[in-house]
Every structure is written in structure tokens, then in C-alpha cells.
């Protein structure tokens, strides 16, 4: 269950805000697939877990919730596809909208 939402922040602040000894979920959101990686509880390394083939938004949400529950997730890190010059483009907006709706 998602208990709080934290804005983009420094990684040190993020790690301090997550509950100890729970996994972090890494998400790479694309237009056709959602890549999922999971950290070990020590937060030292993450390994690929699953690729979700995107369907309808509710299906995608249900799959993410299932993964969160099954893997004792204490925090989520979402990749933000910035342009090469660091600006936000249309894909950033798509990712932000998806996760705003998810939360």
C-alpha cells in the first residue's frame, strides 16, 4: 500500500525517507513496456524483475500494485526520460501523468 508520495529529490534524502530493510522498485516507463527492477533490502544493487507489456492503464496499475505487494516494496524510483540537454519533453509529461494517476 502506498503511504506517502515524495517529489523529485536528492538520493540521500530519498534513502532517509524510505523504511529500513524494505526493497526499492525501479520503474522504466515506456510507451509499449514498463521495465521493473527490484533492489535487495540492503539497497546496494538492483536486478531486473519483470517487463510488463502495456495494455490499458488500469491493467498496468494492477500489475504494479501486485508487484509492490509481492516484493515488500518500501519506495519507488521512476526513471524520468529527460532530453539530452536536461529539459523535459513529451515523454516526461507522459511518465509524470501516468504516475500521478497511479498514486
N, C-alpha and C positions, 0 to 999 in steps of 0.2 A: 504494500500500500504506500502510495506517495504521501509523505507527511509534510514536506516543505519544498519550496522552489527557490533556487538561488540564481541570481543573474550571472552573466559572464564575469569572471573574477580571476585573480591570480591563483595559480595552482596551490600555493601554500595555504591560502585562505580556504580553498575548496577542501583540501585534505583535513584541515582543522574542523571543518563543519560536518564532515561525514562521521557516521558512527564507527567506532573502532571494531575491527575484526569482521567487517562485512565487505562483500565484493562490490567492485565498481563495474558498471556496464558501460562499454564504449559503443557508440552508435554512429555508423556512417550511412546517412540517409541519402538515397539516390532516387531517381525517377522510376526505376524499374525494380530495384532491390534495396533492402536495408541490411547492411552488414553489422553483425553483432560480435563483440569481443567481451570477454569477462576477465577481470583481474583475479589474482589469487588474494586471499584475505590479508596477506602482508602488504598488498598494494605495490609489489615490486615489479611484477610483469603481468601482461595481459596476453591471452591467447584467443584465437578465433573460436567462436562458439557456433554460430549459425548464420545462414543467409536467408532472409525472408524474401520470398518473391512477392512483390507488392500486388495487392488486389484492390479491394475497396478500403477506404480509410478505417472503418470500424474493424475489419479483419486485421489490418496492420496493428491497430491499438490492442486488440485481443491477444495477438501473438506476443507483443511486447509485454503486456501485463502477465501473461503466462510465464515468460522467461524471467521476469522480475521476481515472481513468486517462487519459482523453482530453484532460483540461484541465490537466495538470500542477499538481494541487492540493496546496498546502503546509499548508493549515489549513481548518477548517470552523467556521463561525459558525451556530449554531442559534437561531432565534427562540423565546423562551420566552413563551407566552401568559399573562402574569400578569393577575390580576384588576385592576380599576381602582384598588383600594386597595393594590396591590402584593403581595397574598397569592397563594399558589399554589392553583389549583383543579384540578378533574379533568382538564382539557386539559393542564396542566403535567405531571401524572403520566403521561398518555398519551405525551407527547413524550419525557419522560425515559426511560420504559420502552422505547420504540421505539429510541432511540439507544444505550441501554445494551445492548440485544440486537444492534444493528448493530455495535458496537465489540467 
